[in-house]
């Protein structure tokens, strides 16, 4: 069986990387939490290594996202919940001045789209 990334594996890998970065963790920190070597996390996030169900469950807990979001990009509730939670984590790290600028951009985008 080939270890070449499939589309589904690549999508899961991308969501795992996004969730890790949003959680503010390095690959090394996650590897330590899982009891694996850092290159293992790199291989998972590149889609070159399959993730076991147990690892996926552990990663979901570490990143505070649902396993469904990691595997399917959706949740049993609102599909945007996980994405909003990840975005909120990133927003909480911004300086007040940067957050004010971002809010101006959001208001401009809303006006342009008419919502």
C-alpha positions in Angstrom: 0.0 0.0 0.0 1.3 3.4 -0.9 2.1 6.1 1.6 1.4 8.8 -1.0 -1.0 11.3 0.4 -4.6 11.0 -0.7 -6.9 14.0 -1.0 -8.6 13.1 2.2 -5.4 12.5 4.1 -4.0 15.8 2.8 -7.1 17.6 4.0 -6.8 16.0 7.4 -3.1 16.9 7.5 -4.0 20.5 6.7 -6.6 20.8 9.4 -4.2 19.2 11.9 -1.6 21.8 11.1 -4.1 24.6 11.3 -5.4 23.4 14.6 -1.9 23.0 16.0 -0.9 26.5 14.9 -4.1 28.0 16.3 -3.4 26.3 19.6 0.0 28.0 19.6 1.9 24.8 19.8 5.1 23.7 18.1 5.4 20.3 16.4 7.9 19.4 19.2 5.5 20.3 21.9 2.8 18.2 20.4 5.2 15.3 19.8 6.1 15.4 23.5 2.5 15.3 24.5 1.8 12.3 22.3 5.1 10.6 23.3 6.4 10.5 19.7 9.3 12.1 17.9 8.9 15.5 16.3 9.4 14.2 12.7 6.3 12.0 13.3 4.2 15.2 13.7 5.9 16.7 10.6 5.1 13.5 8.6 1.4 13.6 9.8 1.0 17.2 8.9 2.6 16.6 5.4 0.1 13.8 4.8 2.8 11.2 4.5 1.9 9.3 7.6 -1.5 7.9 8.5 -3.0 8.9 11.9 -4.5 6.2 14.1 -7.9 6.7 15.6 -6.3 7.0 19.0 -3.8 9.6 17.8 -6.6 11.6 16.2 -8.6 11.5 19.4 -5.6 12.7 21.4 -4.8 15.5 18.9 -8.5 16.7 19.0 -8.2 17.0 22.8 -4.9 18.8 22.6 -6.1 21.2 20.0 -9.6 21.6 21.6 -11.4 20.7 18.4 -13.7 17.9 17.5 -12.4 14.7 15.8 -15.2 15.3 13.2 -13.8 18.6 12.3 -10.3 17.1 11.9 -11.5 14.3 9.7 -14.4 15.9 7.8 -14.0 19.6 8.2 -17.4 19.8 9.9 -19.0 19.2 13.3 -22.2 17.7 14.4 -23.3 21.3 15.3 -22.6 24.3 13.2 -20.0 23.6 10.6 -18.3 26.9 11.3 -18.0 26.4 15.1 -14.5 24.9 15.0 -13.2 27.5 12.5 -14.6 30.2 14.6 -13.0 28.8 17.7 -9.6 28.6 15.9 -10.0 32.2 14.6 -10.9 33.4 18.1 -7.7 31.9 19.4 -5.7 33.8 16.8 -7.6 37.0 17.5 -7.0 36.8 21.2 -3.2 36.9 20.5 -3.4 40.2 18.6 -2.4 43.5 20.2 -5.3 45.9 20.7 -4.1 48.2 17.9 -3.9 45.3 15.5 -7.4 44.0 16.5 -8.8 47.5 15.9 -7.3 47.6 12.4 -8.7 44.1 11.7 -12.2 45.2 12.8 -11.9 48.1 10.4 -11.1 45.7 7.6 -14.1 43.5 8.6 -16.4 46.4 8.5 -15.2 47.4 5.1 -15.7 43.9 3.8 -19.2 43.8 5.2 -20.1 47.1 3.5 -18.7 45.8 0.2 -20.6 42.6 0.3 -23.8 44.4 1.4 -24.3 42.4 4.6 
